[in-house]
Amino acid sequence: MFAGLMALTASWATAAGMAPSEKVFPESTLAWLSVRDPQELRERFDRSPYGRLIADPAMKGFVDSLKDQIAKNGKQRLAKLGLTLDDLAEVVGGEIAAAAIQPEGGRMATVLIVDTTGHEEQARKLVDTLGARLLERKAAKVAVPGAPAELVVYQLPPTEDDRDQTSPRDRRVAFALASSALVVGDDAVQVGQAFAVLDQGRADSLVTLESFKAVEGRCAPAVPAAAAPLRWFVRPLPFATAYREANPPREKRKGPDYVTILGRQGFDAVQAAGGLLVFSEGAHAMRHHTFIHAPALAGRDPESVDRYDRAARMLRFPTAADIAPPDWVPQDAGGWTALQWDLQTAFTAAETLVDDIVGDTGVYDDVIASLKEDPDGPQIDVEKDLVNCLDGRITVINGHVEPLGTDSDRIVFAIKCADEARVAATIAKVMNADADMEKIELGGQTAWELIDRSHAIPKLEVETPGGAVTHADDEDEGAKRRQRLREKEEKLLPHSTVTVARGHLLIASHRDILERLLTAEGGPAALGAAADYKAMVAEVARYAPGETAARSFGREDVSIRPTYELLRRGSMPKAQSVFGQVLNGVLGDGKPGTVREQRIDGSTLPEFDVVRKYFGTVGTALEAFPDGWRLTGVSLPRSGQADPEVARTPSAEVGR
């Protein structure tokens, strides 16, 4: 959707022909996306390194191909409303906003509002075209008693999917044209209500929601209105529930209902998320501010471990003032991320979640007990010997090795130890009890390397919820499902290497990156000494000057290059990186042993050195508040590539 909006804004003009969309959409809105000033957004994007990358003549072949694919996908989505991206480009004169709304009855409605100021004639023609297209699709125009004359409603014939449903969905398209605005949607009532309040808004609008106010209050002060932000808001669990009900699968799926489980386990405490994104604001190529609204339950202390119920208690991220890369993270690392997490609380809170996923009580305790009591197991007390001996700071370091190929990406997970000696002894017991782990010497340290791909990080983790134990509803399928999940886990880190050193439990994707960390010299050769890292720290500190729960730093060129090269070669579906495997799992056909077809043609991409100059550095900080968390992300252009037309303008610090 965002890519489509960016593609449309080349000829848009700013206007104010209707009330802001957040005052037009109702408080039953589940998700919302708005661009108030599309022309300014487009101009700022074009000035950014990302816009200049797209405009580079060397990228023309790839960009043209990608635009065709985006347009095709966009048309497929908008086709349900009888629209195309080109249609919108012809009529937009001001704000464009889309919302997913939950009307009474539990279904989900989609409504699009377009300010057509300055394009009124084109809008009238589009309305005529919409009607003609719907008639071609054998839609029937229907009357709505009491509706305004401007509201036009068409009933669409059922699709093949609808015919397969026990209760076919009532598929309609409704639209209404005001003097300077167009409203289109798949629910006549919601379209009619939006049309009726276009000028003044409504009393029970989206803007009256406490979560919406919280998001705006935490994010908006950091972004000047002139920066033309892209704004968004979503209520995660209600949206996921409504989307599932509105788009039921053709075949009933077996296994846990994760959306319902998350609600039962208290994660509905996360009431909303939203924020703003801008381009070319001050010295930044891009900046975003995101707030997750999750206030403590009524009567609970926001600082207490029991601020939420059940498994949601694991959402506890203590803050610290000293979050920085350890001295052994090399200066040329592609990226570094550190998160503060209360692992002890998370460990105990996971019990009800695991049992709920499995569908039986006591399973979590049984697994923990088996690790301690099974004579063939490691015989460790997971809580005392491992969890309670960890500090709770989780660090991730990533990079790649040459030559670039499908297995070039490298990643290391490091968990800080509170009692390194005890953690080392525990890990030694776990690894020595596993026949698939080979004991090796690495960088002067004892380590264990996976020699058989039948395990991921074997037995170090509590078995995967829902994968190691059969769900109560799926007794007959349990063994097969466990095997499939295990095979997926095996592929995630097929060359994993584990050790305890430098005050951390280290889990690496490959032995070479682990050896490099173990032998790193530190000092001037460390990431913390790099000039670009120091510059990013100073920039992020302007928006998150105090203690934080997480921080990150990354070099876009180092991080993106392996994926870029795989796209050029048409080999992305064969990627063995964690990111590549996740992407392939999402985009693939789900059949074991099959390799998906690469959907993006990268054969026309230029050599990476031609475009390297457009990639800079990125940094983030996560702050904790009594009512949630705010994530601030900054992208700085490569040295010498800053936009000469945009002077650095300090932004107001976001108040607490």
GURO-770912 format. One record per residue (C-alpha): x, y, z. Coordinates in steps of 0.001 Angstrom, whole numbers, m for minus. Layout:
REM residues N
<u=X, v=Y, w=Z>
...
This chain:
REM residues 656
<u=0, v=0, w=0>
<u=2808, v=2412, w=897>
<u=4654, v=1696, w=m2342>
<u=1453, v=2402, w=m4229>
<u=937, v=5708, w=m2455>
<u=4501, v=6783, w=m3249>
<u=4035, v=5871, w=m6896>
<u=896, v=7983, w=m7161>
<u=2063, v=11299, w=m5807>
<u=3989, v=12726, w=m8757>
<u=1249, v=15188, w=m9798>
<u=m705, v=15650, w=m6588>
<u=m1349, v=19100, w=m5130>
<u=m1966, v=20047, w=m1514>
<u=m5515, v=20987, w=m671>
<u=m7955, v=21081, w=2217>
<u=m11308, v=20082, w=783>
<u=m12485, v=17971, w=3734>
<u=m11996, v=17463, w=7457>
<u=m8897, v=15452, w=8455>
<u=m9629, v=11784, w=7890>
<u=m8991, v=10866, w=11522>
<u=m12044, v=13007, w=12375>
<u=m14120, v=11413, w=9603>
<u=m13449, v=7744, w=10322>
<u=m15307, v=6260, w=13336>
<u=m13823, v=5059, w=16607>
<u=m14519, v=1505, w=15381>
<u=m11588, v=1962, w=12975>
<u=m9103, v=m896, w=13345>
<u=m6369, v=344, w=10999>
<u=m5691, v=3693, w=9320>
<u=m3146, v=5077, w=6865>
<u=m3004, v=8707, w=5763>
<u=m919, v=11054, w=3657>
<u=m2081, v=14610, w=4327>
<u=222, v=16337, w=1829>
<u=1128, v=13850, w=m913>
<u=2938, v=16330, w=m3141>
<u=5297, v=17442, w=m374>
<u=5853, v=13840, w=677>
<u=6792, v=12922, w=m2880>
<u=9137, v=15890, w=m3231>
<u=10887, v=15046, w=20>
<u=11167, v=11396, w=m964>
<u=12688, v=12385, w=m4310>
<u=15326, v=14481, w=m2501>
<u=16251, v=11643, w=m177>
<u=18957, v=9093, w=m1064>
<u=16198, v=6553, w=m1657>
<u=14530, v=8828, w=m4204>
<u=17842, v=9578, w=m5897>
<u=18570, v=5844, w=m6024>
<u=15314, v=5223, w=m7875>
<u=16026, v=8142, w=m10233>
<u=19548, v=6949, w=m11074>
<u=19646, v=6024, w=m14806>
<u=21491, v=2831, w=m13904>
<u=18377, v=1669, w=m12015>
<u=15870, v=2442, w=m14784>
<u=15407, v=m1112, w=m16036>
<u=14859, v=m2522, w=m12566>
<u=12624, v=344, w=m11424>
<u=10423, v=89, w=m14527>
<u=10004, v=m3646, w=m13945>
<u=9256, v=m3113, w=m10259>
<u=6705, v=m380, w=m11014>
<u=4878, v=m2720, w=m13359>
<u=4686, v=m5343, w=m10626>
<u=3568, v=m2827, w=m7979>
<u=934, v=m1460, w=m10318>
<u=m304, v=m4955, w=m11062>
<u=m537, v=m5861, w=m7383>
<u=m2110, v=m2532, w=m6530>
<u=m4717, v=m2965, w=m9237>
<u=m5522, v=m6420, w=m7926>
<u=m6233, v=m5030, w=m4462>
<u=m8096, v=m1926, w=m5614>
<u=m9992, v=m3950, w=m8210>
<u=m12323, v=m5113, w=m5452>
<u=m13526, v=m1510, w=m5334>
<u=m13422, v=m1072, w=m9108>
<u=m10399, v=1247, w=m8895>
<u=m6861, v=1339, w=m10224>
<u=m3775, v=3253, w=m9091>
<u=m3954, v=5344, w=m12238>
<u=m7512, v=6349, w=m11332>
<u=m6365, v=7746, w=m8003>
<u=m3459, v=9604, w=m9583>
<u=m5929, v=11462, w=m11778>
<u=m8212, v=12699, w=m8997>
<u=m6167, v=13246, w=m5834>
<u=m5813, v=16863, w=m4834>
<u=m5122, v=16622, w=m1104>
<u=m5221, v=14000, w=1610>
<u=m5671, v=10355, w=737>
<u=m6557, v=8009, w=3573>
<u=m7650, v=4405, w=3921>
<u=m9210, v=2658, w=6890>
<u=m10302, v=m801, w=7967>
<u=m13436, v=m421, w=10067>
<u=m15331, v=m2959, w=12148>
<u=m19073, v=m2367, w=11775>
<u=m21646, v=m4060, w=13929>
<u=m21829, v=m7762, w=13213>
<u=m18099, v=m8448, w=13352>
<u=m17166, v=m8071, w=9691>
<u=m14511, v=m5681, w=8397>
<u=m15188, v=m2798, w=6025>
<u=m12624, v=m1001, w=3883>
<u=m13122, v=2687, w=3118>
<u=m10962, v=5022, w=1032>
<u=m11302, v=8823, w=1192>
<u=m9697, v=11038, w=m1435>
<u=m9564, v=14823, w=m1340>
<u=m10261, v=15776, w=m4978>
<u=m9768, v=19542, w=m4674>
<u=m8665, v=20889, w=m8059>
<u=m9619, v=17637, w=m9784>
<u=m13393, v=17785, w=m9498>
<u=m14052, v=17151, w=m13192>
<u=m11753, v=14127, w=m13227>
<u=m13523, v=12820, w=m10112>
<u=m16930, v=13051, w=m11798>
<u=m15617, v=11127, w=m14785>
<u=m14144, v=8499, w=m12485>
<u=m17511, v=7955, w=m10813>
<u=m19058, v=7270, w=m14211>
<u=m16190, v=4922, w=m15055>
<u=m16608, v=3055, w=m11766>
<u=m20250, v=2373, w=m12512>
<u=m19448, v=1124, w=m16006>
<u=m16730, v=m1205, w=m14743>
<u=m18970, v=m2698, w=m12084>
<u=m21718, v=m3337, w=m14601>
<u=m19169, v=m5125, w=m16799>
<u=m18495, v=m7387, w=m13808>
<u=m22210, v=m8184, w=m13772>
<u=m22810, v=m6132, w=m10647>
<u=m26343, v=m4943, w=m9980>
<u=m27129, v=m1434, w=m8819>
<u=m29149, v=m1537, w=m5612>
<u=m31212, v=1051, w=m3772>
<u=m30470, v=1879, w=m140>
<u=m33501, v=3268, w=1684>
<u=m32854, v=6661, w=3255>
<u=m29430, v=7049, w=1640>
<u=m28372, v=10388, w=96>
<u=m28676, v=10679, w=m3669>
<u=m24895, v=10859, w=m4012>
<u=m24426, v=7365, w=m2569>
<u=m24287, v=4694, w=m5287>
<u=m24233, v=1022, w=m4324>
<u=m23591, v=m2066, w=m6467>
<u=m24097, v=m5696, w=m5492>
<u=m21350, v=m7941, w=m6879>
<u=m21976, v=m11533, w=m7915>
<u=m20406, v=m14226, w=m5691>
<u=m16898, v=m15445, w=m6508>
<u=m15722, v=m19064, w=m6533>
<u=m14419, v=m18584, w=m3001>
<u=m17786, v=m17230, w=m1903>
<u=m19604, v=m20221, w=m3373>
<u=m17406, v=m22537, w=m1328>
<u=m18412, v=m20828, w=1911>
<u=m21318, v=m22054, w=4009>
<u=m22476, v=m18421, w=4346>
<u=m21386, v=m16506, w=1218>
<u=m20217, v=m12947, w=1892>
<u=m22348, v=m10026, w=827>
<u=m19968, v=m8306, w=m1613>
<u=m20788, v=m4701, w=m2386>
<u=m19069, v=m1576, w=m3667>
<u=m20347, v=1824, w=m2628>
<u=m19137, v=5285, w=m3558>
<u=m20209, v=8867, w=m3017>
<u=m18859, v=12045, w=m4615>
<u=m18923, v=15307, w=m2665>
<u=m17940, v=18678, w=m4078>
<u=m14242, v=18072, w=m3360>
<u=m13945, v=14537, w=m2058>
<u=m14577, v=10955, w=m3113>
<u=m15472, v=8156, w=m710>
<u=m15252, v=4526, w=m1887>
<u=m15642, v=1325, w=87>
<u=m17105, v=m2148, w=363>
<u=m19721, v=m1253, w=3004>
<u=m22546, v=1093, w=2043>
<u=m23286, v=2137, w=5623>
<u=m19676, v=3063, w=6375>
<u=m19289, v=4917, w=3071>
<u=m22527, v=6776, w=3712>
<u=m21489, v=7722, w=7241>
<u=m18090, v=8990, w=6096>
<u=m19731, v=10965, w=3283>
<u=m22179, v=12571, w=5714>
<u=m19443, v=13950, w=7979>
<u=m16796, v=14908, w=5428>
<u=m16945, v=18615, w=6222>
<u=m17088, v=18664, w=10019>
<u=m16119, v=15165, w=11144>
<u=m17982, v=13134, w=13767>
<u=m18151, v=13185, w=17558>
<u=m17185, v=9507, w=17898>
<u=m14250, v=9632, w=15514>
<u=m10913, v=7851, w=15496>
<u=m9285, v=10885, w=17092>
<u=m11373, v=10396, w=20271>
<u=m9781, v=7010, w=21046>
<u=m7396, v=7105, w=24004>
<u=m4926, v=4915, w=22090>
<u=m4964, v=7271, w=19114>
<u=m4360, v=10224, w=21431>
<u=m1491, v=8354, w=23063>
<u=178, v=7600, w=19727>
<u=m207, v=11175, w=18514>
<u=979, v=12586, w=21832>
<u=4146, v=10512, w=21871>
<u=5045, v=10872, w=18174>
<u=3594, v=14028, w=16590>
<u=5681, v=16604, w=18545>
<u=8863, v=15196, w=17000>
<u=7712, v=15762, w=13411>
<u=7024, v=19243, w=11979>
<u=3786, v=19453, w=10012>
<u=5740, v=20823, w=7043>
<u=7640, v=17524, w=6840>
<u=4528, v=15907, w=5288>
<u=4480, v=12743, w=7369>
<u=2930, v=9459, w=6427>
<u=782, v=8576, w=9453>
<u=m599, v=5199, w=10531>
<u=m2486, v=3513, w=13352>
<u=m3567, v=m64, w=14047>
<u=m5258, v=m2026, w=16843>
<u=m3350, v=m5306, w=16383>
<u=m5482, v=m8091, w=17856>
<u=m8896, v=m6643, w=16906>
<u=m7606, v=m6059, w=13373>
<u=m6187, v=m9586, w=13098>
<u=m9452, v=m11059, w=14376>
<u=m11632, v=m9022, w=12017>
<u=m9352, v=m9671, w=9045>
<u=m9496, v=m13421, w=9645>
<u=m13276, v=m13382, w=9907>
<u=m13573, v=m11290, w=6746>
<u=m11129, v=m13511, w=4839>
<u=m11735, v=m17067, w=6025>
<u=m9466, v=m19774, w=4552>
<u=m11012, v=m22086, w=1991>
<u=m9868, v=m25076, w=4026>
<u=m10188, v=m25407, w=7775>
<u=m6742, v=m25277, w=9291>
<u=m5702, v=m27553, w=12098>
<u=m3693, v=m26561, w=15108>
<u=m3637, v=m23632, w=17533>
<u=m5546, v=m20421, w=16884>
<u=m2741, v=m17998, w=17713>
<u=m4833, v=m14830, w=17500>
<u=m7332, v=m16150, w=20038>
<u=m4553, v=m17550, w=22210>
<u=m2745, v=m14196, w=22350>
<u=m5965, v=m12550, w=23461>
<u=m6521, v=m15166, w=26173>
<u=m2941, v=m14775, w=27338>
<u=m3277, v=m11056, w=28017>
<u=m1599, v=m9644, w=24912>
<u=m4689, v=m7567, w=24227>
<u=m3005, v=m5225, w=26703>
<u=m1254, v=m3954, w=23580>
<u=m4146, v=m1742, w=22584>
<u=m2619, v=m25, w=19556>
<u=483, v=900, w=17613>
<u=1050, v=3803, w=15264>
<u=3292, v=6636, w=14311>
<u=4724, v=8893, w=11669>
<u=7352, v=8577, w=8943>
<u=9104, v=11436, w=7118>
<u=11765, v=11827, w=4451>
<u=14472, v=14502, w=4090>
<u=13684, v=16142, w=7409>
<u=16693, v=18082, w=8605>
<u=19831, v=16019, w=8031>
<u=17911, v=12746, w=7943>
<u=17292, v=10667, w=4867>
<u=14345, v=9166, w=6740>
<u=13018, v=9180, w=10277>
<u=10146, v=7410, w=11986>
<u=8543, v=7581, w=15402>
<u=6409, v=4628, w=16478>
<u=4502, v=4216, w=19728>
<u=3085, v=963, w=21090>
<u=260, v=1791, w=23474>
<u=34, v=m811, w=26240>
<u=m1023, v=795, w=29528>
<u=m991, v=m1255, w=32714>
<u=m4247, v=m2924, w=33612>
<u=m6586, v=m970, w=35867>
<u=m5269, v=m764, w=39415>
<u=m1857, v=m2245, w=38496>
<u=1496, v=m603, w=39130>
<u=3067, v=223, w=35722>
<u=6467, v=m780, w=37129>
<u=5275, v=m4116, w=38503>
<u=5991, v=m7493, w=36899>
<u=2237, v=m8020, w=37134>
<u=1228, v=m4959, w=35141>
<u=m353, v=m7421, w=32660>
<u=m2004, v=m10819, w=33056>
<u=m769, v=m14300, w=32218>
<u=1834, v=m14647, w=29441>
<u=1737, v=m10927, w=28596>
<u=3819, v=m10420, w=31729>
<u=6815, v=m11296, w=29551>
<u=6456, v=m7841, w=27952>
<u=8904, v=m6358, w=30405>
<u=11904, v=m4482, w=29034>
<u=14017, v=m2743, w=31703>
<u=15895, v=397, w=30696>
<u=19589, v=1162, w=31020>
<u=21888, v=4080, w=30297>
<u=24853, v=2047, w=29074>
<u=23523, v=172, w=26042>
<u=26470, v=93, w=23646>
<u=28329, v=m2506, w=21563>
<u=30712, v=m4700, w=23564>
<u=34375, v=m4082, w=22811>
<u=34589, v=m7368, w=20880>
<u=32072, v=m6321, w=18191>
<u=34277, v=m5553, w=15155>
<u=34241, v=m2101, w=13608>
<u=33136, v=m3351, w=10185>
<u=30074, v=m5230, w=11474>
<u=27009, v=m4817, w=9301>
<u=24694, v=m4254, w=12213>
<u=24338, v=m4404, w=15981>
<u=21214, v=m4536, w=18147>
<u=20859, v=m4820, w=21922>
<u=17652, v=m5390, w=23903>
<u=17036, v=m5364, w=27643>
<u=14580, v=m8133, w=28573>
<u=13506, v=m9464, w=31956>
<u=14267, v=m13095, w=31122>
<u=13357, v=m14414, w=34540>
<u=9823, v=m13005, w=34346>
<u=9526, v=m14111, w=30711>
<u=10514, v=m17657, w=31689>
<u=7812, v=m17998, w=34326>
<u=5189, v=m16156, w=32246>
<u=5724, v=m18518, w=29312>
<u=4079, v=m21391, w=31176>
<u=461, v=m20482, w=30427>
<u=1314, v=m19557, w=26829>
<u=2963, v=m22893, w=26078>
<u=154, v=m24845, w=27726>
<u=m2457, v=m22837, w=25820>
<u=m745, v=m23430, w=22483>
<u=m399, v=m27137, w=23163>
<u=m3958, v=m27376, w=24427>
<u=m3241, v=m29028, w=27768>
<u=m2183, v=m27849, w=31210>
<u=1075, v=m28877, w=32834>
<u=2976, v=m29430, w=29583>
<u=5449, v=m26610, w=30211>
<u=6283, v=m27906, w=33680>
<u=6671, v=m31428, w=32303>
<u=9193, v=m30278, w=29706>
<u=11231, v=m28370, w=32278>
<u=11094, v=m31345, w=34647>
<u=12251, v=m33748, w=31935>
<u=15354, v=m31635, w=31270>
<u=16219, v=m32026, w=34943>
<u=15153, v=m35600, w=35654>
<u=15442, v=m37590, w=32420>
<u=18511, v=m39862, w=32796>
<u=19177, v=m39568, w=29059>
<u=18928, v=m35759, w=29108>
<u=21298, v=m33012, w=30259>
<u=19871, v=m33108, w=33821>
<u=19857, v=m29364, w=34375>
<u=17551, v=m27094, w=36317>
<u=16765, v=m24658, w=33497>
<u=15585, v=m21894, w=35796>
<u=18371, v=m22075, w=38406>
<u=21272, v=m23225, w=36240>
<u=20585, v=m21089, w=33173>
<u=17802, v=m18480, w=33204>
<u=18642, v=m17019, w=36618>
<u=22304, v=m16846, w=35630>
<u=21667, v=m14627, w=32625>
<u=21734, v=m10849, w=32827>
<u=18919, v=m10165, w=30358>
<u=20773, v=m8116, w=27745>
<u=20419, v=m9766, w=24344>
<u=22771, v=m8629, w=21592>
<u=22590, v=m9481, w=17891>
<u=25529, v=m8907, w=15530>
<u=25235, v=m9456, w=11798>
<u=27423, v=m9222, w=8713>
<u=28547, v=m11321, w=5765>
<u=31609, v=m12999, w=4289>
<u=33106, v=m13013, w=803>
<u=32563, v=m14383, w=m1777>
<u=28881, v=m13542, w=m1685>
<u=26496, v=m16437, w=m2148>
<u=23409, v=m18061, w=m713>
<u=25208, v=m18812, w=2571>
<u=27197, v=m15588, w=3040>
<u=25152, v=m13953, w=5802>
<u=26436, v=m14267, w=9345>
<u=24612, v=m13660, w=12627>
<u=25465, v=m14057, w=16298>
<u=23097, v=m13985, w=19282>
<u=24777, v=m13034, w=22552>
<u=23079, v=m13143, w=25970>
<u=24963, v=m11447, w=28781>
<u=25761, v=m13622, w=31787>
<u=25306, v=m12682, w=35417>
<u=27234, v=m15829, w=36427>
<u=29450, v=m16790, w=33488>
<u=31017, v=m19818, w=35174>
<u=27664, v=m21403, w=36000>
<u=26262, v=m20707, w=32530>
<u=29395, v=m22263, w=30997>
<u=28989, v=m25375, w=33136>
<u=25310, v=m25675, w=32215>
<u=25951, v=m25270, w=28492>
<u=28733, v=m27851, w=28673>
<u=26283, v=m30376, w=30170>
<u=23699, v=m29614, w=27480>
<u=26163, v=m29850, w=24599>
<u=27976, v=m32929, w=25880>
<u=24640, v=m34734, w=26169>
<u=23876, v=m34090, w=22513>
<u=25460, v=m36489, w=20030>
<u=24985, v=m34019, w=17189>
<u=27250, v=m31383, w=18719>
<u=30998, v=m31696, w=18275>
<u=33323, v=m30218, w=20872>
<u=35943, v=m27973, w=19272>
<u=38536, v=m25369, w=20240>
<u=37800, v=m21938, w=18811>
<u=39737, v=m18768, w=19508>
<u=41188, v=m20320, w=22634>
<u=37725, v=m21261, w=23928>
<u=35803, v=m24508, w=24135>
<u=32854, v=m24448, w=21727>
<u=30370, v=m26885, w=20189>
<u=29524, v=m27059, w=16510>
<u=26522, v=m28715, w=14896>
<u=27690, v=m31671, w=12846>
<u=24273, v=m33104, w=12022>
<u=21393, v=m30987, w=10694>
<u=18798, v=m32909, w=12637>
<u=18706, v=m30141, w=15259>
<u=18759, v=m26341, w=15357>
<u=20237, v=m25153, w=18677>
<u=19541, v=m28577, w=20195>
<u=18139, v=m28905, w=23668>
<u=19480, v=m25509, w=24660>
<u=15995, v=m24119, w=24141>
<u=12762, v=m25269, w=25694>
<u=11105, v=m27230, w=22914>
<u=9148, v=m25184, w=20435>
<u=5599, v=m24469, w=21668>
<u=3207, v=m26534, w=19603>
<u=6043, v=m28294, w=17829>
<u=7485, v=m30621, w=20425>
<u=4165, v=m31617, w=21966>
<u=1016, v=m32663, w=20154>
<u=m1918, v=m30275, w=20324>
<u=m4912, v=m31817, w=22060>
<u=m7046, v=m31397, w=18933>
<u=m4494, v=m33041, w=16657>
<u=m3421, v=m36281, w=18292>
<u=m3310, v=m38219, w=15005>
<u=m1293, v=m35548, w=13233>
<u=1082, v=m34817, w=16100>
<u=4085, v=m36813, w=14961>
<u=3945, v=m35530, w=11399>
<u=3498, v=m31936, w=12543>
<u=6400, v=m32208, w=14997>
<u=8603, v=m33570, w=12232>
<u=7665, v=m30752, w=9839>
<u=8333, v=m28084, w=12454>
<u=11602, v=m29705, w=13440>
<u=12747, v=m29747, w=9810>
<u=12003, v=m26030, w=9565>
<u=13988, v=m25351, w=12731>
<u=16913, v=m27391, w=11449>
<u=17275, v=m25104, w=8459>
<u=17322, v=m21867, w=10461>
<u=20888, v=m22197, w=11784>
<u=22234, v=m25332, w=10074>
<u=25877, v=m24551, w=10971>
<u=25301, v=m23271, w=14496>
<u=28191, v=m22973, w=16926>
<u=27803, v=m22345, w=20670>
<u=30127, v=m21227, w=23441>
<u=30255, v=m19167, w=26631>
<u=32931, v=m16499, w=26533>
<u=33489, v=m12759, w=26950>
<u=30799, v=m12704, w=29600>
<u=28106, v=m13939, w=27187>
<u=26350, v=m17050, w=25978>
<u=27181, v=m16910, w=22263>
<u=25130, v=m18675, w=19583>
<u=26475, v=m18162, w=16068>
<u=25214, v=m19116, w=12635>
<u=28746, v=m20200, w=11604>
<u=31993, v=m20929, w=13378>
<u=33980, v=m18315, w=11397>
<u=32001, v=m15322, w=12715>
<u=32183, v=m16706, w=16257>
<u=35942, v=m17164, w=16006>
<u=36283, v=m13601, w=14809>
<u=34404, v=m12275, w=17837>
<u=36454, v=m14423, w=20195>
<u=39722, v=m13070, w=18803>
<u=38642, v=m9439, w=18304>
<u=41205, v=m6919, w=19574>
<u=38751, v=m4240, w=20654>
<u=39852, v=m654, w=21217>
<u=40195, v=1301, w=17954>
<u=39140, v=m1815, w=16021>
<u=35767, v=m2005, w=17792>
<u=32428, v=m818, w=16418>
<u=32063, v=1619, w=19304>
<u=35119, v=3512, w=18022>
<u=33778, v=3967, w=14468>
<u=33006, v=7522, w=13371>
<u=29693, v=6635, w=11715>
<u=28542, v=4789, w=14828>
<u=29376, v=7785, w=17043>
<u=27535, v=10131, w=14666>
<u=24427, v=7952, w=14794>
<u=24524, v=7706, w=18588>
<u=24570, v=11489, w=18819>
<u=21702, v=11817, w=16344>
<u=19441, v=9267, w=18022>
<u=20187, v=10851, w=21403>
<u=18411, v=14006, w=20227>
<u=15137, v=12088, w=20406>
<u=15943, v=9509, w=23099>
<u=18421, v=11227, w=25435>
<u=17760, v=9138, w=28529>
<u=17741, v=5477, w=29433>
<u=16445, v=3070, w=26792>
<u=15367, v=m547, w=26578>
<u=16988, v=m1211, w=23186>
<u=19353, v=394, w=20706>
<u=20627, v=m547, w=17281>
<u=23035, v=573, w=14582>
<u=23384, v=m648, w=11020>
<u=25171, v=83, w=7772>
<u=22699, v=m177, w=4935>
<u=25277, v=m1077, w=2285>
<u=26753, v=m3939, w=4320>
<u=23339, v=m5255, w=5321>
<u=21661, v=m5042, w=1923>
<u=24497, v=m6159, w=m335>
<u=24065, v=m9965, w=20>
<u=20344, v=m9704, w=m757>
<u=21070, v=m7302, w=m3622>
<u=23529, v=m9719, w=m5217>
<u=21171, v=m12668, w=m4811>
<u=18415, v=m10659, w=m6510>
<u=20755, v=m9863, w=m9402>
<u=21559, v=m13543, w=m9848>
<u=17987, v=m14745, w=m9398>
<u=19078, v=m16772, w=m6373>
<u=17139, v=m15125, w=m3556>
<u=14819, v=m18149, w=m3071>
<u=17909, v=m20249, w=m2299>
<u=19166, v=m17924, w=446>
<u=20180, v=m19728, w=3639>
<u=20225, v=m16619, w=5831>
<u=17629, v=m16278, w=8588>
<u=15992, v=m13404, w=6681>
<u=16059, v=m15328, w=3415>
<u=14489, v=m18426, w=4962>
<u=11739, v=m16400, w=6624>
<u=11029, v=m14623, w=3332>
<u=10975, v=m17895, w=1437>
<u=8635, v=m19374, w=4006>
<u=6210, v=m16466, w=3605>
<u=6346, v=m16339, w=m193>
<u=6759, v=m20036, w=m928>
<u=4085, v=m22643, w=m1614>
<u=4615, v=m24358, w=1727>
<u=5593, v=m27693, w=142>
<u=8661, v=m29360, w=1664>
<u=11704, v=m29495, w=m605>
<u=10409, v=m26993, w=m3140>
<u=12175, v=m23745, w=m4077>
<u=9891, v=m20801, w=m4801>
<u=10157, v=m18773, w=m7969>
<u=11817, v=m15377, w=m7473>
<u=9050, v=m12816, w=m7896>
<u=11259, v=m9792, w=m8515>
<u=13424, v=m9777, w=m11636>
<u=16797, v=m8425, w=m10523>
<u=18686, v=m9187, w=m13714>
<u=18761, v=m5494, w=m14713>
<u=20257, v=m4280, w=m11437>
<u=23634, v=m2549, w=m11874>
<u=26806, v=m3552, w=m10057>
<u=26437, v=m2768, w=m6377>
<u=29346, v=m319, w=m6368>
<u=27333, v=1894, w=m8730>
<u=24587, v=2409, w=m6136>
<u=26515, v=1979, w=m2880>
<u=26660, v=5768, w=m2411>
<u=22910, v=5930, w=m1771>
<u=23073, v=3733, w=1322>
<u=23908, v=5281, w=4670>
<u=23511, v=4284, w=8301>
<u=20459, v=3560, w=10432>
<u=19915, v=3679, w=14164>
<u=17061, v=3122, w=16585>
<u=16228, v=3531, w=20251>
<u=13375, v=2017, w=22251>
<u=12105, v=4022, w=25204>
<u=9813, v=2713, w=27932>
<u=6868, v=4681, w=29333>
<u=4186, v=3827, w=31886>
<u=1740, v=3324, w=29009>
<u=3938, v=1651, w=26414>
<u=7088, v=1928, w=24322>
<u=8310, v=4401, w=21730>
<u=10668, v=3373, w=18934>
<u=12597, v=6108, w=17156>
<u=14464, v=5280, w=13959>
<u=16869, v=7504, w=12036>
<u=18522, v=7046, w=8660>
<u=21539, v=9229, w=7873>
<u=22855, v=9589, w=4320>
<u=26324, v=8427, w=3391>
<u=28985, v=11038, w=4096>
<u=28845, v=13674, w=1352>
<u=25424, v=12522, w=137>
<u=23212, v=14742, w=2301>
<u=20457, v=16651, w=536>
<u=21938, v=20110, w=m224>
<u=18475, v=21706, w=m394>
<u=17449, v=20810, w=3144>
<u=19100, v=22659, w=6004>
<u=19364, v=21000, w=9347>
<u=16395, v=22058, w=11467>
<u=16158, v=20910, w=15079>
<u=12924, v=19107, w=15873>
<u=11129, v=19521, w=19146>
<u=12098, v=16879, w=21657>
<u=9243, v=14507, w=22300>
<u=8029, v=15080, w=25835>
<u=7465, v=12364, w=28337>
